């Protein structure tokens, strides 16, 4: 079926389903395939559960006109999303980066929604399936969209940019993550830089962290004419500084060549988040939002999903930051805990996943950095950390092993940082 014909069907039934367990009535079901499943096998069940049409790529499945046969279901989903994006005459902000993508996205939403009807990526729908689903959820009432783009191999951001077609965008930072897929740090820079390539080729606007040497290097390798810089030095268009971290952050910011400074108290911890605030401020100013309304949006944002999220339990104060972890985000979290004022500090770090051949040395570096910080207790959890156990700290091979030893912590300020697969929510529950 031609994409134009499929789009006409989508307009009549603009809800997409990919899981028979959550079918919406009269939706379009896309029978996606994975390593361990074949959505074509569930097409009939999707219809029985309320789908109006099912899109399949096994021709023998198309037994009546409710079955739409295409060469490849995933490609059809992506092409449909791309075609839909072309019908939307709205600005789209693309965001990628090693750390801070989701926090930046949510801060941008908090700021932009002060003036515009804004749509942003939901949850972690930021890959080759999630981005198309996000775009197809945008209707004609939306005035600005924010699309988060994740990647674990070179070429993925380029694909997502061709689908989302951002009119402006930013890379939060680049660091050592998903090295198994990228191969090296240079691979990370090359992959993330694909967003810069798209903005260059389509004359888009770049929001640039003007004090990040890696991002400056990547920018200088390209010719992007529309640039708004944010950072800490006076060379930037938006300049910010940290006022207080107690542990919530208060920041000050002003525009270049302006004597007017603005301050805002936030609900986020972690000094590394200042860059995310400044990115949101830069985007807000670009879209003509008043500074006071920008501050209102930032001040109202409360983090969720265990990303720099402070939890006050009955016995402790916990920074829950275990949605994801890599070498750069782990180091940033440790640098933050170093400067925070607290009577009793405890740090619990879990393994960083997908580090490839760099796993041993990157975990070693984190151990060396953490042991330079004055702490009441320093605890490492996971097989990678356990390989390097010593008397410098406590080491446990699994999260369950650590649980037994952590139940007696009281009246402490605790950092929990690990990759999602370490299931550190179990530790949070007992603190």
Secondary structure as GFF3:
##gff-version 3
##sequence-region A 1 431
A	DSSP	alpha_helix	3	12	.	.	.	ID=ss1
A	DSSP	beta_strand	16	17	.	.	.	ID=ss2
A	DSSP	three_ten_helix	20	22	.	.	.	ID=ss3
A	DSSP	beta_strand	28	30	.	.	.	ID=ss4
A	DSSP	beta_strand	33	34	.	.	.	ID=ss5
A	DSSP	beta_strand	37	38	.	.	.	ID=ss6
A	DSSP	three_ten_helix	39	42	.	.	.	ID=ss7
A	DSSP	alpha_helix	43	48	.	.	.	ID=ss8
A	DSSP	beta_strand	53	56	.	.	.	ID=ss9
A	DSSP	three_ten_helix	59	61	.	.	.	ID=ss10
A	DSSP	beta_strand	67	69	.	.	.	ID=ss11
A	DSSP	alpha_helix	73	87	.	.	.	ID=ss12
A	DSSP	beta_strand	91	96	.	.	.	ID=ss13
A	DSSP	alpha_helix	101	112	.	.	.	ID=ss14
A	DSSP	beta_strand	118	120	.	.	.	ID=ss15
A	DSSP	alpha_helix	130	136	.	.	.	ID=ss16
A	DSSP	beta_strand	144	148	.	.	.	ID=ss17
A	DSSP	alpha_helix	156	164	.	.	.	ID=ss18
A	DSSP	beta_strand	168	171	.	.	.	ID=ss19
A	DSSP	alpha_helix	179	182	.	.	.	ID=ss20
A	DSSP	alpha_helix	185	192	.	.	.	ID=ss21
A	DSSP	alpha_helix	194	201	.	.	.	ID=ss22
A	DSSP	beta_strand	205	209	.	.	.	ID=ss23
A	DSSP	alpha_helix	213	220	.	.	.	ID=ss24
A	DSSP	beta_strand	226	231	.	.	.	ID=ss25
A	DSSP	beta_strand	238	245	.	.	.	ID=ss26
A	DSSP	beta_strand	249	255	.	.	.	ID=ss27
A	DSSP	beta_strand	261	265	.	.	.	ID=ss28
A	DSSP	three_ten_helix	271	273	.	.	.	ID=ss29
A	DSSP	alpha_helix	274	286	.	.	.	ID=ss30
A	DSSP	alpha_helix	291	300	.	.	.	ID=ss31
A	DSSP	beta_strand	309	312	.	.	.	ID=ss32
A	DSSP	beta_strand	317	321	.	.	.	ID=ss33
A	DSSP	alpha_helix	327	339	.	.	.	ID=ss34
A	DSSP	beta_strand	345	350	.	.	.	ID=ss35
A	DSSP	three_ten_helix	356	358	.	.	.	ID=ss36
A	DSSP	alpha_helix	359	370	.	.	.	ID=ss37
A	DSSP	beta_strand	377	381	.	.	.	ID=ss38
A	DSSP	alpha_helix	383	386	.	.	.	ID=ss39
A	DSSP	beta_strand	394	396	.	.	.	ID=ss40
A	DSSP	alpha_helix	399	406	.	.	.	ID=ss41
A	DSSP	beta_strand	413	417	.	.	.	ID=ss42
A	DSSP	three_ten_helix	420	422	.	.	.	ID=ss43
A	DSSP	alpha_helix	425	430	.	.	.	ID=ss44
###
